[in-house]
Amino acid sequence: MKTIIKYSHIALLAVIAFAFSACTDEYDYDSVETVNNEGAYILANGKTTLYWNDTEDQSFSVVVARHDDSETKTYKLTTSDGSVSVPAEVSFEANEKSKVVPVTCHFNVGDIKKKVTIGIADEDAYTYGAHSQTYTISRCKTFEGMFMSEIMQDEEGNFQKWPVTVYECGVTTNEETGKKTAQYLISNVYDAGYDVMFTLKDNGKAATDGQPAWTHPAYGDVYVSGNGTYFSEQNCILFLWSQDIPNLGGFGSTREYLFFPAGYDPFNQVQTENQTTGQE
């Protein structure tokens, strides 16, 4: 009995092997396509929403990179806006992975939220990388306002105040209701390099989305957010800003004031009289 079982196993394996062999002979293998590593792509680099005043240099840079750096190669660049200049092409030496490419803009003051796409020409783009990057660019009129702050009190508990540069970032109108919303940017409001954006509706209500506004020496970035109310007699906005440190806590809500210049209409971003700061 053991002998019969033994040889029956051999016969079964032989049948299976034959069947597998037959299937294998009839199977057509598809060759694996070679991955194309040629071409260039745009590497994420810095802010994509840019605000300039009427005197600032209208320039920034993009980073062009490539996967295959084995050869010297040149790649064509594109721009979606005739007011934006980029080099027609960028050249790489062998073993060179990336290059910083300058971009120069020629927008007029008052050009707000212009969408500009910088990219690699289709025939030169790397299949698996970003072919382009879109930027939102504004060249704004500016004015000097006065900022007064509860969070930045002096040693005697008095609110400190200082002049600030304010950017006019445009007025939008709701097509259905006709209601207007003005947008502003306060440059370097507390610390250099920290700008705060807010909106002001024509009903006198202001809003500030959460954004970093200053650096605490021990805890790092402090974010502000909250609402505000416009007071016509003083031509100012009183903000109630929550001062928060992400994942740690905060300093509660503080009263922060922005005074517009005398004679300035903040709802329409128009100077109607001689421009002087609303609060001295």
Backbone as a ProteinNet text record, in pm:
[ID]
protein_1_A
[PRIMARY]
MKTIIKYSHIALLAVIAFAFSACTDEYDYDSVETVNNEGAYILANGKTTLYWNDTEDQSFSVVVARHDDSETKTYKLTTSDGSVSVPAEVSFEANEKSKVVPVTCHFNVGDIKKKVTIGIADEDAYTYGAHSQTYTISRCKTFEGMFMSEIMQDEEGNFQKWPVTVYECGVTTNEETGKKTAQYLISNVYDAGYDVMFTLKDNGKAATDGQPAWTHPAYGDVYVSGNGTYFSEQNCILFLWSQDIPNLGGFGSTREYLFFPAGYDPFNQVQTENQTTGQE
[TERTIARY]
83.4	0	86.7	192.3	279.6	342.4	373.8	436	340.2	212.7	113.1	96.6	86.7	74.1	193.9	311.4	434.6	434.3	404.7	410.9	293.1	180.7	68.8	101.3	176.6	222.6	311.8	398.8	490.2	412.3	311.6	230.6	153.3	98.5	23.5	111.6	230.4	323.6	364.2	376.4	414.2	304.8	177.7	65.9	61.2	77.5	76.1	189	308	423.4	401.1	338.2	311.6	211.6	107.9	6.5	65.3	146.3	210.5	300.6	374.9	464.9	388.1	273.1	191.3	139.3	92.8	43.1	153.8	271.4	384.7	424.1	418	456.1	363.6	235.6	138.2	129.7	198.9	187.9	284.6	235.9	321.1	355.7	481.4	526.9	537.2	487.6	505.2	633.9	714.8	840	812.7	890.9	877.2	931.8	847.4	891.9	1000	1096.8	1204.7	1151.2	1176.8	1131.2	1207.3	1133.8	1195.1	1226.5	1354.3	1396.6	1444.4	1425.5	1469.2	1369.1	1415.2	1328.1	1350.7	1292.1	1306.8	1170.3	1173.8	1049.7	1071.5	959.5	965.7	964.9	1061.4	1072.8	1008.9	924.2	858.3	962.6	937	1036.9	970.7	949.7	900.6	753.5	715.5	576.1	528.7	400.1	339.8	240	216.2	134.3	225.7	242.6	341.4	273.3	317	267.1	386.1	380.1	483.8	420.1	495.2	445.9	495.9	470.4	500.7	648.8	732.2	875.7	960	902.1	979	1016.9	1129.4	1175.3	1077.9	1026.9	929	1000.1	1061.7	1134.8	1127.2	1135.6	1145.3	1218.1	1223.7	1296.4	1220.2	1245.8	1194.6	1313.8	1293.2	1398.2	1359.2	1445.4	1426.2	1520.5	1466.5	1545.9	1526.2	1610	1596.6	1638.1	1585.1	1615.7	1744.4	1754.9	1872.7	1971.4	2082.2	2180.4	2309.2	2299.2	2419.3	2480	2400.6	2449.9	2426.2	2501.4	2473.9	2344.1	2254.1	2123.4	2063.2	1976.9	1906.5	1756	1679.9	1534.6	1466.7	1358.2	1285	1187.8	1171.6	1080.9	965.3	854.3	735.9	677.8	604.1	528.8	392.2	291.8	154.1	117.8	205.3	171.7	282.8	245.3	345.1	412.7	355.5	417.2	524.3	546.7	643.3	752.1	877.2	990.3	1067.2	1089.8	1176	1275.1	1390.9	1482.6	1413.9	1444.7	1382.8	1418.1	1534.7	1578.5	1678.6	1698.4	1796.6	1885.4	2016.1	2113.2	2178.2	2200.1	2263.4	2391.5	2492.6	2612.7	2591.7	2674.1	2666	2683.6	2604.5	2605.4	2542.7	2478.7	2411.2	2262.8	2214.3	2078.7	1972.9	2004.1	1903.8	1967.9	1881.1	1927.4	1820.8	1864.2	1773.7	1760.6	1636.6	1611	1540	1592.4	1528.6	1402.6	1304.1	1179.9	1159	1131	1109.9	970.5	899.3	763.1	758.7	656.1	640.6	493.9	442.1	302.4	288.1	171.3	140.4	89.8	109	53	-98.9	-156.4	-299.5	-336.3	-237.2	-262.2	-268.4	-384.9	-408.1	-441.7	-377.5	-404.8	-399.2	-290.5	-266.6	-214.1	-277.2	-235	-128.4	-13.3	99.4	151.3	165.8	217.5	353	453.4	588.2	606	653	660.3	772.7	780.6	872.7	795.1	854	788.2	753.9	640	589.5	693.7	764.6	860	982.8	1001.2	1118.1	1082.4	953.7	908.4	931.9	971.1	990.3	853.5	830.4	698.8	647.1	735.2	692.6	714.3	738.9	757.8	656.2	653.2	561.5	606.7	519.7	554.3	550.6	478.5	463.7	429.2	434.6	394	319.7	202.6	122.3	140.4	160.4	179.4	65.6	28.9	-68.8	6.5	7.9	95.4	13.6	45	-20.4	85.2	66.8	149.8	58.4	77.2	-22.7	19.3	-81.9	-60.8	-43	30	50.9	25.3	6	-4.7	47.7	74.6	121.7	5	-13.7	-112.1	-43	-122.8	-68.8	-129.1	-41.7	-87	-67.6	-168.5	-160	-196.8	-116.3	-124.9	-134.4	-227	-236.5	-134.5	-106.8	-14.2	127.6	156.8	290.9	289.1	245.9	243.3	384.5	400.4	529.8	532.6	639.7	657.1	552.3	493.7	391.8	250.3	238.5	107	36.5	107.8	47.6	56.7	-48.5	-44.6	63.7	149	249.5	188.7	242.6	197.5	316.4	301.3	409.1	349.8	419.4	369.5	390	297.8	307.2	275.5	331.5	298.9	185.5	79.7	-38.6	-53.4	-72.8	-90.3	-239.4	-281.5	-417.1	-419.6	-492.7	-493.4	-621.2	-693.2	-808.6	-942.1	-1045.9	-1183.8	-1264.8	-1334.4	-1420	-1566.5	-1650.1	-1793.6	-1872.1	-1959.4	-2046.1	-2148	-2150.2	-2236.7	-2384.8	-2420	-2560.8	-2610.1	-2526.9	-2571.6	-2518.3	-2409.5	-2347.3	-2260.6	-2248.6	-2167.8	-2018.7	-1945.5	-1802.7	-1719	-1603.7	-1506	-1368.6	-1305.9	-1170.5	-1070.5	-955.9	-851.9	-725.1	-660.8	-539.4	-431.4	-308.1	-193.6	-117	-95.3	-12.9	127.4	222.4	358.5	436.7	502.6	590.3	520.7	399.6	316.8	379	429.6	498.3	648.4	679.6	818.3	848.2	974.8	1016	992.8	936.4	911.6	776.7	697.4	564.8	457.8	382.8	273.8	140.5	43.2	-90.3	-192.6	-272.1	-377.3	-512.2	-599.3	-735	-830.9	-958.8	-1061.7	-1152.1	-1211	-1304.8	-1427.5	-1542.3	-1667.1	-1729.1	-1818	-1876.8	-1979.7	-2003.1	-2086	-2001.1	-1868.9	-1779.7	-1719.1	-1740.9	-1687.4	-1556.8	-1456.9	-1326.6	-1303.2	-1221.3	-1190.1	-1044.5	-981.6	-841.4	-830.3	-791.7	-770.2	-638.7	-628.3	-508.3	-381.8	-281.8	-154.2	-45.6	79	187.2	211.7	228.8	241.7	366.6	417.9	539.1	602.3	724.1	798.4	818.5	772.4	799.1	938.5	1020.8	1159.4	1171.3	1069.6	1077.1	993.7	883.3	787.2	777.1	840.4	835.2	719.3	670.2	568.8	438.7	387	257.3	161	46.6	-53.4	-164.2	-212	-325.6	-445.2	-563.1	-687.2	-800.5	-907.5	-1021.2	-1096.2	-1180.5	-1266.9	-1235.9	-1301.1	-1279.8	-1397.7	-1398.4	-1506.9	-1446.9	-1501.9	-1456.1	-1532.9	-1458.6	-1518.1	-1488.1	-1593.1	-1576.1	-1519.7	-1558	-1512.7	-1361.6	-1304.3	-1158.5	-1091	-1172.8	-1121.9	-1023.4	-1070.3	-982.8	-1061.5	-986.2	-1044.1	-992.9	-1084.2	-1047.1	-1056.9	-940.9	-936.6	-937.4	-1007.4	-991.8	-921.9	-790.5	-709.5	-673.3	-700.8	-653.1	-505.7	-424	-279.1	-241	-216.2	-202.5	-67.5	-21.1	99	54.6	66.2	16.1	68.1	-24.3	4.7	54.9	57.4	105.4	2.5	-67	-161.6	-164.3	-168.6	-171.2	-183.7	-209.6	-215.7	-355.8	-454.3	-590.3	-611.6	-723.7	-755.8	-707.5	-652	-602.2	-663.8	-665.9	-718.9	-604.9	-618.9	-518.5	-588.2	-529.3	-594.3	-512.9	-582.6	-520.3	-592.4	-516.9	-571	-534.4	-636.2	-615.2	-579.4	-518.8	-489.7	-619.3	-611.3	-727.8	-771.3	-900.9	-953.7	-947.7	-904.1	-893.7	-1022.4	-1074.1	-1193.9	-1150.9	-1154.4	-1101.7	-1191.1	-1316	-1407.1	-1382.8	-1338.9	-1314.1	-1166.9	-1081.6	-937.4	-908.4	-967.9	-951.9	-913.8	-813.2	-775.9	-854	-943.3	-1031	-980	-885.9	-830.6	-680.2	-614.9	-471.3	-440	-340.8	-315.7	-224	-278.4	-201.7	-248.7	-164.8	-201.6	-314.9	-412.6	-531.5	-508	-398.5	-371.4	-226.1	-203.8	-64.9	-17.5
-119.7	0	124.4	119.4	235.8	262.8	154.9	169.8	236.2	191.6	249.9	400.6	434.1	575.8	655.3	599.4	667.8	702.2	603.7	627.1	711	702.2	787.1	934.8	965.4	1102.7	1149.4	1060.5	1095.8	1124.8	1040.2	1060.2	1191.5	1222	1345.7	1467.2	1464.7	1575.8	1592.3	1479.2	1484.2	1549.7	1516.5	1576.2	1727.6	1767.2	1909.8	1983.6	1921.4	1983.4	1999.7	1895.7	1901.1	2012.8	2019.4	2121.5	2262.2	2280.1	2410.1	2446	2342.1	2364.5	2405	2340.7	2371.2	2514.1	2556	2692	2793.5	2759.1	2850.1	2870.2	2764.4	2774.6	2865.4	2872.7	2950.2	3095.4	3128.8	3262.5	3357.6	3475.5	3577.1	3681.7	3695.9	3794.4	3931.5	4034.1	4172.1	4226.3	4285.7	4340.8	4462.7	4479.7	4593.5	4718.5	4825	4947.5	5015.5	5073.3	5145.5	5278.6	5308.7	5434.3	5550.7	5651.9	5768.9	5871.8	5886.2	5980.7	6113.1	6133.7	6258	6370.4	6490.9	6606	6678.3	6797.8	6882.4	6907.3	6956.8	6986.1	7104.5	7162.9	7276.8	7224.3	7267.8	7226.4	7332.5	7290.1	7385.5	7471.5	7601.8	7693.7	7822	7831.5	7956.2	7983.5	8109.3	8150.5	8152.6	8122.9	8132.3	8247.6	8316.6	8437.8	8554.7	8646.9	8754	8890.2	8978.9	9116.5	9211.4	9307	9409	9546.6	9642.8	9780.1	9847.8	9978.1	10046.5	10074.6	10046.9	10072.8	9946	9836.2	9713.4	9652	9581.6	9509.3	9396.2	9391.7	9289.6	9164.2	9092.9	8973.3	8864.6	8743.3	8627.1	8518.6	8399.1	8292.5	8161.3	8076.5	7939.7	7845	7724	7622.6	7518	7501.4	7397.2	7283.1	7161.9	7044.8	6935.2	6833.4	6719.1	6591.1	6479.4	6349.1	6290.5	6294.2	6240.5	6353.2	6350.6	6458.2	6409.7	6303.9	6241.7	6320.8	6406.8	6476.4	6627.1	6699.2	6841	6853.5	6939.8	6946.3	7085.9	7123.5	7250.9	7226.4	7300.5	7283.2	7417.6	7415.5	7538.5	7571.3	7702.1	7749.5	7826.9	7834.3	7905.6	7993.9	8096.6	8181	8207.6	8216.9	8236.5	8383.1	8475.1	8617.7	8697.2	8783.1	8863	8966.5	8992.9	9087.8	9022.6	8894.9	8819.9	8764.1	8794.3	8751.2	8639.2	8531.1	8422.4	8393.7	8338.6	8299.9	8201.8	8210.3	8119.9	7975.1	7953.4	7818	7820.8	7705.1	7691.2	7572.6	7591.7	7489.1	7427.5	7298.3	7223	7158.9	7159.6	7082.5	6940.1	6848.6	6710.9	6709.7	6627.8	6612.1	6731.8	6820.4	6934.2	6901	6901.7	6855.5	6965.4	7086.3	7191.9	7328.2	7422.8	7559.3	7658	7769.9	7878.6	7971.3	7994	8073.1	8203.3	8318.1	8446.3	8472.2	8533.9	8573.3	8722.1	8798.6	8942.5	8978.3	9058.7	9099.4	9247.1	9284.7	9423.2	9464	9447.9	9481.5	9628.8	9681.7	9818.4	9820.9	9935	9951.8	9940.9	9857.4	9833	9702.6	9635.2	9501	9404.4	9347.3	9268.8	9123.6	9033.1	8888.8	8837.2	8870	8819	8675.2	8585.2	8446.2	8427	8377.7	8359.3	8216.7	8146.9	8010	8004.7	7957.6	7937.3	7786.8	7744.6	7601	7557.6	7426.9	7363.6	7334	7360.2	7327.3	7178.5	7145	7007.3	6906.8	6939.6	6844	6823.7	6912.1	6903	6866.1	6839.5	6816.2	6672.1	6656.9	6525	6466.5	6342.5	6280.8	6279.5	6255.7	6231.6	6350.9	6468.1	6588.1	6695	6802.2	6913.6	6989	6997	7063.9	7215.2	7266.2	7410.7	7447.6	7577.7	7632.5	7762	7777.5	7897.6	7991.1	8119	8221.4	8323.2	8378.1	8487	8612.9	8712.1	8827.7	8957	9042.9	9173	9281.7	9390.6	9509.5	9618.5	9651.2	9728.6	9873.5	9958.7	10090.8	10074.5	10165.3	10157.3	10293	10290.2	10413.4	10384.9	10490.2	10473.8	10486.4	10383	10387.2	10387.6	10392.3	10386.9	10265.6	10185.8	10065.8	10085.3	10047	10055.8	9920	9873.4	9734.1	9713.7	9626.9	9585.9	9477.8	9387.8	9277.8	9330.3	9445.8	9504.7	9626.7	9609.1	9720.4	9752.5	9877.7	9914.8	9874.6	9907.6	9865.5	9925.2	10037	10101.8	10058.2	9964.5	9913.7	9994.1	10087.4	10166.4	10093.3	10105	10046.1	10115.3	10037.8	10096.5	10121.3	10220.3	10248.4	10282.7	10252.7	10274.2	10280.9	10348.5	10355.2	10222.1	10189.4	10066.8	10099	10019.2	10029.7	9932.8	9986	9905.9	9895.6	9773.7	9747.5	9738.3	9807.3	9792.3	9671.6	9567.2	9441.7	9422	9531	9524.5	9521.3	9559.6	9557.7	9469.1	9371.1	9284	9315.1	9294.8	9321.1	9193.9	9156.3	9041.3	9073.4	8993.3	9022.9	9016	8932	8916.2	9024.6	9057.4	9150.9	9291.8	9305.2	9435.8	9476	9388	9418.1	9412.8	9507.2	9517.3	9463.1	9405.5	9360.6	9409.4	9486.4	9535.3	9445.2	9422.6	9339.4	9421.4	9402.3	9476	9382.2	9428.7	9361.2	9464.2	9435.4	9520.8	9461.3	9535.2	9484.2	9496.8	9387	9386.8	9445.4	9398.1	9464	9459.5	9344	9333.7	9309.5	9214.9	9175.6	9184	9210.1	9211.9	9074	9073.9	8948.9	8886.5	8946.7	8894.3	8995.8	8958.3	9042.4	8982.9	9068.2	9022.3	9074.9	8983.3	9020	9019.8	9111.8	9113	9165.8	9140.7	9193.6	9287.7	9383.7	9479.3	9486.7	9443.8	9449.6	9588.3	9620.9	9755.1	9774.4	9669.9	9686.6	9719.4	9738.5	9777.4	9660.7	9537.5	9421.2	9375.6	9354.3	9309	9164.9	9092.8	8953.5	8925.1	8849.9	8811.2	8660.1	8589.7	8446.1	8419.4	8300.7	8267.4	8272.5	8344.1	8358	8402.1	8360.3	8401	8550.8	8615.3	8761.5	8810.6	8731.5	8772	8649.9	8668.3	8557.2	8581.7	8487.7	8493.9	8435.9	8501.9	8455.8	8315	8271.1	8138	8033.7	8076.1	7979.8	7979.6	8071.3	8071.3	8151.3	8110.3	8186.7	8199.6	8323	8350.9	8387.2	8318	8339.1	8431.4	8517.9	8602.3	8563.2	8578	8554.6	8622.9	8655.6	8715.3	8812.8	8891.1	8986.1	9129	9222.9	9362.6	9446.9	9571.6	9665.8	9799.7	9857.2	9987.2	10098.9	10201.1	10317.8	10440.4	10499.2	10606.3	10734	10764.9	10890.2	10893.8	10778.5	10771	10720.6	10679.8	10618.4	10506.1	10413.2	10304.5	10175	10065.7	9934	9888.3	9845.8	9780.3	9629.4	9563.9	9418.7	9353	9243.4	9154.5	9029.8	9026.4	8918.2	8818	8692.7	8585.4	8563.7	8562.6	8548.2	8406.7	8318.1	8175	8120.2	8024.1	7948.3	7805.9	7759.5	7627.4	7516.8	7434.1	7315.5	7347.8	7475.8	7512.8	7591.6	7683.7	7768.9	7906.5	8008.5	8143.6	8248.1	8371.9	8485.7	8546.3	8471.5	8522.9	8624.6	8696.9	8798	8935.3	9009	9143.1	9244.3	9370.2	9478.2	9539.8	9535.8	9589	9687.4	9804	9910.3	9943.6	9963.3	10018.6	10148.4	10260	10390.5	10422.4	10452.4	10491.8	10639.4	10682.8	10825.6	10906.5	11029.4	11118.1	11136.1	11128	11146.2	11022.8	10911.8	10787.6	10707	10658	10575.1	10428.8	10355.1	10218.1	10117.7	10152.8	10059.2	10055.6	10169.4	10178.7	10198.1	10205.8	10223.6	10348.4	10458.3	10586.1	10693.3	10774.4	10888.7	11010.5	11060.5	11170.4	11307.7	11311.4	11439.5	11425.6	11532.4	11524.3	11410.9	11331.1	11210.2	11238.2	11221.3	11225.2	11108.7	11065.6	10951.2	10986.5	10894.9	10923.6	10935	10878	10883.5	10922.5	11026.8	11073.2	11031.7
0	0	0	79.9	85	-50.4	-123.9	-255.1	-353.5	-351.2	-440.3	-412.3	-285.7	-248.2	-294.3	-277.5	-314.6	-463.2	-546.1	-690.1	-739.8	-668.1	-707.9	-686.1	-579.5	-555.4	-669	-713.8	-822	-949.5	-975.8	-1096.4	-1090	-972.1	-956.4	-977.3	-919.7	-937.1	-1082.2	-1150.4	-1291.3	-1373.2	-1343.7	-1415.5	-1392.3	-1264	-1230.4	-1301.1	-1300.5	-1364.3	-1513.9	-1574.9	-1718.9	-1751.9	-1668	-1690.1	-1675.5	-1573.8	-1552	-1668.2	-1714.7	-1826.6	-1951	-1972	-2089.2	-2081.8	-1960.8	-1945	-1965.7	-1914.2	-1926.2	-2070.9	-2147.4	-2288.2	-2366.7	-2324.5	-2397.7	-2348.8	-2238.3	-2179.4	-2246.2	-2285.4	-2346.2	-2242.3	-2211.5	-2114.4	-2179.6	-2106.2	-2150.6	-2091.6	-2173.3	-2123.9	-2036.3	-1931.9	-1841.6	-1909.2	-1912.6	-1975.9	-1893.2	-1961.1	-1894.1	-1841.2	-1714.7	-1655.7	-1717.8	-1761.2	-1822.5	-1714.8	-1685.5	-1581.3	-1639.4	-1767.1	-1828.4	-1799.7	-1816.9	-1798.1	-1667	-1657	-1538.1	-1475	-1351.7	-1280.5	-1187.7	-1141.8	-1050.3	-907.5	-829.1	-690	-600.3	-506.7	-415.4	-346.4	-344.3	-289.5	-240.2	-108.9	-51.1	-74.2	-55.2	-64.1	-208.8	-226.3	-359.3	-367.9	-256.7	-256.2	-220	-312.9	-298.1	-302.2	-210.9	-206	-212.8	-303.8	-315.5	-308.1	-253.3	-257.7	-384.6	-395.8	-521.5	-541.6	-440.8	-455.7	-448	-405	-389.1	-523.8	-522.8	-640.4	-670.9	-792.4	-830.4	-880.3	-791.9	-834.3	-728.2	-773.4	-685.2	-762.7	-713	-781.3	-772.5	-869.5	-866.8	-874.2	-825.4	-830.7	-934	-1033.3	-1134.5	-1100.7	-1096.5	-1060.1	-1164.3	-1156	-1247.1	-1176.5	-1223.8	-1162.2	-1220.3	-1350.8	-1419.3	-1444.3	-1370.9	-1384.1	-1449.6	-1527.9	-1583.3	-1698.4	-1764.4	-1881.8	-1872.5	-1954	-1973.3	-2052.9	-2006.8	-2071	-2052.6	-2146.5	-2141.4	-2147.4	-2063.4	-2055.9	-2078.7	-2153.4	-2183.1	-2070.2	-2040.6	-1936.9	-1999.2	-1926.4	-1976.2	-1866	-1908.1	-1815.9	-1876.7	-1792.8	-1841.1	-1858.9	-1816.2	-1816.2	-1881.5	-1976.6	-2045.3	-1957.9	-1839.6	-1746.4	-1659.2	-1681.1	-1600.3	-1691.2	-1658.2	-1740.1	-1671.6	-1745.4	-1700.3	-1812.1	-1780.7	-1888.2	-1983.4	-2111.9	-2208.7	-2180.8	-2122.7	-2091.5	-1976.6	-1916.8	-1809.4	-1842.5	-1826.9	-1863.8	-1740.7	-1746.2	-1638.5	-1689.3	-1604.3	-1630.5	-1580.5	-1623.9	-1574.8	-1423.3	-1354.9	-1208.4	-1135.7	-1208.1	-1146.3	-1131.8	-1008.7	-979.1	-988.8	-943.2	-939.1	-962.6	-998.8	-1022	-978.7	-920.9	-884.7	-1004.7	-1045.3	-1166	-1126.1	-1165.5	-1129.6	-1212.1	-1148.6	-1215	-1188.6	-1291.4	-1277.9	-1328.5	-1249.3	-1286.1	-1321.2	-1397.5	-1441.5	-1425.6	-1303.8	-1278.2	-1241.6	-1268.7	-1229.8	-1085.3	-1019.8	-886	-895.4	-810.7	-816.7	-884.4	-944.9	-999.1	-881.6	-857.3	-736.8	-772.2	-703.3	-712	-855.3	-920.8	-1055.5	-1046.3	-1120.8	-1122	-1229.4	-1187.7	-1278.8	-1262.4	-1374.4	-1370.4	-1438.8	-1365.3	-1418.1	-1436.1	-1552.4	-1575.3	-1666.5	-1684.4	-1777.5	-1905.8	-2021.1	-2147.3	-2149.4	-2207.9	-2205.9	-2252.9	-2359.1	-2415.3	-2326.2	-2228.5	-2140.4	-1997	-1970.3	-1832.5	-1788.9	-1663.7	-1602.1	-1569.3	-1609	-1597.1	-1454.1	-1359	-1221.1	-1128.7	-1185	-1103.7	-1140.4	-1061.9	-1088	-1212.5	-1311.2	-1436	-1421.5	-1319.7	-1306	-1161.9	-1133.2	-1004.8	-1030.1	-965.2	-982.6	-863.2	-893.2	-791.4	-800.6	-684.7	-679.1	-637.7	-726.3	-707.2	-704.2	-608	-596.2	-580.5	-653.8	-634.6	-581.3	-455.5	-381.9	-358.1	-350.5	-293.2	-142.4	-81.8	62.5	127.2	256.8	334.4	474.3	547.6	685.1	781.2	862.1	968.3	1103.5	1208.3	1343.6	1413.7	1473.8	1543.4	1693.2	1772.5	1918	1975.6	2073.4	2112.9	2263.5	2301.9	2442.1	2475.2	2380.2	2407.1	2424.4	2366.6	2375.9	2467.2	2590	2685.6	2733.3	2775.7	2833	2981.2	3048.5	3188.3	3281.4	3242.4	3325.3	3288.4	3195.9	3157.9	3051.1	2987.9	2880.7	2747	2667.2	2534.2	2452.1	2389.9	2302.3	2164.6	2094.1	1957.9	1870.2	1743	1647.2	1505.9	1412.7	1274.6	1202.6	1114.2	1034.8	889.5	800.4	658.7	627.8	566.5	535.8	384.5	336	193.9	160.3	54.9	3	-90.6	-50.8	-127.3	-206.9	-231.9	-320	-248.7	-322.8	-274.8	-368.3	-311.7	-391.5	-361.6	-461.8	-448.2	-476.2	-384.9	-404.5	-513.3	-620.1	-734	-697.9	-602.6	-567.5	-472.2	-372	-268.8	-287.8	-364.8	-381.2	-263.3	-163.9	-45.3	-79.4	-19	-46.6	69.1	33.4	132.6	90.4	175.8	150.4	222.1	158.8	219.5	237.5	351.8	385.3	439	428.7	489.4	570.6	699.1	784.6	785.2	733	718.2	848.8	886.3	1004.4	1127.5	1151.6	1252.5	1391.6	1433.4	1563.3	1544.8	1455.7	1431.3	1282	1250	1109.8	1047.7	927.8	857.9	885.1	974.1	1006.7	964.1	861.8	813.2	857.6	880.2	919.7	819.8	765.8	671.9	742.1	698.7	752.7	646.6	666.7	577.8	655.8	583.7	641.9	552.3	604.2	527.9	540.3	445.9	447.2	558.7	639.3	760	882.4	860.3	969	1045.1	999.6	1068.8	1002.4	1086.8	1039	1083.9	1008.3	1042.4	1011.5	1102	1085.7	1104.8	999.8	1011.1	1083.3	1143.5	1219.7	1135.8	1185.8	1113.8	1211.6	1187.5	1277.5	1268.1	1386.7	1387.6	1460.2	1551.9	1622.1	1687.8	1737.1	1796.8	1944.8	2026.3	2169.8	2194.6	2275.8	2293	2350.3	2423	2483.9	2410.8	2349	2295.3	2143.1	2075.9	1930.1	1873.7	1757.6	1685.1	1763.6	1766.1	1826.4	1713.5	1709.9	1605.3	1656	1566.6	1600.6	1514.7	1570.7	1497.5	1572.7	1502	1570.5	1482.9	1546.4	1477	1519.9	1453.1	1487.1	1445.4	1492.3	1461.8	1421.6	1314.6	1267.5	1338.4	1383	1448	1361.6	1306.6	1209	1271	1395.9	1457.2	1471.3	1506.4	1520.2	1392.6	1296.3	1172.5	1205.3	1287.8	1331.3	1343.1	1349.5	1376.8	1511.8	1596.7	1721.1	1697.4	1699.6	1685	1822.3	1835.4	1949.6	1897.4	1917.6	1862.5	1971	1943.2	2029.2	1998.3	2103.6	2087.3	2131	2032.9	2060.6	2017.8	2096.3	2062	2031.9	1908.8	1871.6	1963	2008.3	2089.7	2230.8	2265.9	2399.6	2480.2	2416.3	2488.9	2427.3	2510.3	2457.1	2565.9	2524.1	2615	2619.8	2569.4	2568.6	2457.9	2465.5	2364.6	2410	2316.7	2347.7	2251.4	2294.7	2212.7	2131.9	2001	1909.9	1815.3	1796.5	1719.8	1594.8	1484.2	1364.4	1328.9	1330.2	1294.2	1149.5	1069.5	931.4	924.9	814.4	800.3	796.6	843.1	837.7	693.2	671	536.4	449.4	507.5	428.7	442.3	330	328.3	321.2	433.5	435	363.2	338.4	271.4	120.8	67.5	-76.5	-109.8	-5.9	-23.3	-106.2	-61	-130.1	-29.3	-64.1	18.1	-30.7	50.6	8.3	48.4	145.3	189.6	201.9	249.2	272.5	367.3	334.4	411.6	529.9	647.8	771.9	856.2	948.2	1031.2	1124.9	1138.1	1215.1	1364.3	1414.9	1558.2	1576.7	1648	1670.9	1808.9
[MASK]
++++++++++++++++++++++++++++++++++++++++++++++++++++++++++++++++++++++++++++++++++++++++++++++++++++++++++++++++++++++++++++++++++++++++++++++++++++++++++++++++++++++++++++++++++++++++++++++++++++++++++++++++++++++++++++++++++++++++++++++++++++++++++++++++++++++++++++++++++++++++

